[in-house]
């Protein structure tokens, strides 16, 4: 536990560990605040977080790509568009 003092504008320096990070500041009550490190997912990418089957397919594809298991056939854009 560390004691810190806010400046005249109510700002508080959290230290290097929190530098350039996104945090959630949760007011617990009038005397307590919780600060949690967070990551933000853009709205346009949220579908992947919400779709477990798609997320699993992407994960499998990444594992296969790292292992060098790449397709020898190029994509069929016309079929994909249909």
Secondary structure as GFF3:
##gff-version 3
##sequence-region A 1 82
A	DSSP	three_ten_helix	16	18	.	.	.	ID=ss1
A	DSSP	beta_strand	22	29	.	.	.	ID=ss2
A	DSSP	beta_strand	32	38	.	.	.	ID=ss3
A	DSSP	three_ten_helix	43	45	.	.	.	ID=ss4
A	DSSP	alpha_helix	46	50	.	.	.	ID=ss5
A	DSSP	alpha_helix	52	66	.	.	.	ID=ss6
A	DSSP	alpha_helix	77	81	.	.	.	ID=ss7
###
